[in-house]
Amino acid sequence: MSDPPVLPHRNESPQLNIAQIRQVPEFGQSVITGHRHHITIPPPPPPPTPEMKGGRQTSSCVCLTGVAALFMIIALLLVVIILLLIRCGWNPQRVLDGNVSLTASVTTKHVEIYDTQTTTAMSHLPRTTTGVIDFTENHDQNESTYQTEMEIGTSSMLPSSSSTTTTTEITITIEAETQDYQPHTHHENNHEECVTPTCRAIEMLKSSLDESFHPCEDFYQFACGGWIRQVKDQLQKENATATSFLNEIDKENTKFVQKLIERIQHSESGATGKVARFYTSCTSHPNLKAVVDTFSPSRDTGLNSAISEVLAHFLLQQRLPFLSEELKRLLLLSGNETGYNAEMCTYLTRLHFPEVVAKLYVQNYFEHSLEEGVLNLANKVWKTFNSQVSYHTDWITDLRSTVTLKKNLDQLVIYVGYMGHILDDTLVNNRYEELTISTNSSDFISNWKQLAVLYEERKNFMELELDLNTPLANAFYYPDVDKVFIPAGIVQMPEFHPDFPDVLKFAKLGATIGHELGHALHFYVNGVTSEYNDRLYEVFPSVVSQKCRDNYEEICACVADQYETYEVQLPAGYENETLTVNGTLTSEENVADNIGLQVAFTSFLQNEADKLWEPLEGLEMFSREQIFFIAHAQESCEAYASPDVTVVRMKKGLEKDSHSPGQIRVLGSLSNSPDFSKAWECPVGSKYNPDRRCKFFPRILIKFVLQMHH
């Protein structure tokens, strides 16, 4: 197995201090926005003239001294007024009327220089800029234009003098790399701007809480209630139906990918140009929704018989690779038919050109400097997992199983970000060389047919799936190749930042890594099989003894039985309905949730053991353990637009989804954690501190006696 690709790192960049920096609400591109404002510069007062006073001419020196004193007093008053205005939130940049030029590469995520009063984006720049880009707004014909270069730190950008009243437009040239994006949020108490990643993460964590719920009675609502209210309002505004914490990141990733695709020129050579042409033929198709509905067998198309017959034949002949659940998920994210073509065509482009889209995403959005921090976190979680499996289980009963498990864990590969082959233009172009893609909407079906055939030829290639998942806010374990993949799409705020305190790193992305390691353990114990031509083949066998497999299965059965008892909480008005979890269907994911939480929390304690805990500003009322469990639970937050949607989505999910609903994922994993009940002092026998727990690592040190025979 090859090592993860080595990615370049970026130098830390100075912060622009000509204005505030915040996160752009829509993931489209990195932007720097200069707001134009007009200022009227009055002419200087006329010079003093000699006057007669009391029949005598006043001395010129005395007159000038008096005027100078007056100006000094006025200047001091102005300084005091300006300082007071700034303290009250006034932004000096509002007095500037001008546009902004960028002469350096933008190396951050979503960056916006904005006015603190209006907070409105006016112009956009691509994420990486190698030359000067000017963006301007319409202005009056009688404006005089000045151009000046401003170094970072310069406080004044007005012309040094002016003898007449004029409206000035100033072009600011910035010659520096921008720093990481900062959202425009405020502390509750002191109203200072929240600019650091930790501050923003804490603000989000706090605003997501609903402290009207008791942690030991309904921790899901305690941790997610505030977030659910906020997102529910947004869903209703967007006419969307449902979302989750990670889906919110995915939605923004999709918007960003869409804008990257739309920026490509049709004339570009190679696979990239074919992406642009296919996307155009798709978005301009007048009956795209009808076509997609026909290809999705679970939907009633209502098309006339002639069109249905043609498309049905096309579907049967080419076996277009549509997964109805993925389509439903896409439609769920879009919510309504506004912009349907653009979102669906973005999905199809991602599906059929995964390497090209992955490269676009990585080059324009992935922070390469984050890879080291993620690998460092993954290494810590992996070490804890290895130790827990080797020395802290009571279900591995023989030395041979311990040794073989450890050997497999030592060989496990963790990739972060993306696979290196996406940067090989020659390789990628050769894959699409035989395709002829047109921009005409009338050629969309032909374009699609070619891509469907290519997909069928490549669908069993592991790298295809890795590339397809690169922009996703998720993580994956691939048992066939024994690799954990942490895509670029999840390595971002609010999921991860190297400046986060460890408690947030381990509770969020750390537990996600632990979850994937839990999947690896499941396959190490049970072996890996693959289906081919309706027959099961063993890819690699179990690495433990039959006794260990039986012991492990007992704990998995404990988890399945436990989850079978859980009833899903439904909204008011549905008290007479009862929905329960299918513990067998969701067993593997539930087991991974439990293992991931326990490993991440143990790893956090191990790595924090020698550190003095400093309470986080704004969360002083919570211990570090409590903060860990809050941040972890918020990863499973889900929101629905209405009670009816909640019930419909829950029913469908319980029938088909291998994941339990968010509220059950929180309840199941935390109720099995004695650390949780200890942190929140939940009484024995309560909902989150049951008498019986299912534990994979009971923290019992197993000692083996090795007998030597001579």
Secondary structure by P-SEA (a helix, b strand, c coil): cccccbbbbbcbbbbbccbbbbbccccccbbbbbbbbbbbbccccccccccccccccccaaaaaaaaaaaaaaaaaaaaaaaaaaaaacccccccccbbbbbcccccccccccccccccccccccccccccbbbbbccccccbbbbbbbbccccccccccccccbbbbbbbbbbcccccccccbbbbcccccccccaaaaaaaaaaaaccccccccccccccccaaaaaaaaaaaaaaccccccaaaaaaaaaaaaaaaaaaacccccccaaaaaaaaaaaaaacccaaaaaaaacccccccccaaaaaaaaaaaaaccccccaaaaaaaaaaaccccaaaaaaaaaaaaaacaaaaaaaaaaccccccaaaaaaaaaaaaaaaaaaaacccccccccaaaaaaaaaaaaabbbbcccccccccaaaaaaaaccbbbbccccaaaaaaaaaaaaaaaccccaaaaaaaaccccccccccccbbbbbcccccccccccccccaaaaaacaaaaaaaaaaaaaaaaabbbbbbccccccccccccccaaaaaaaaaaaaaaaaaaaacccccccccccbbbbbccccaaaaaaaaaaaaaaaaaaaaaaacccccccccccccccaaaaaaaaaaaccbbbbccaaaaaaaaaaaaaccccccaaaaaaaaaaacaaaaaaacccccccccccbbbbccccbbbbbbbbbcc
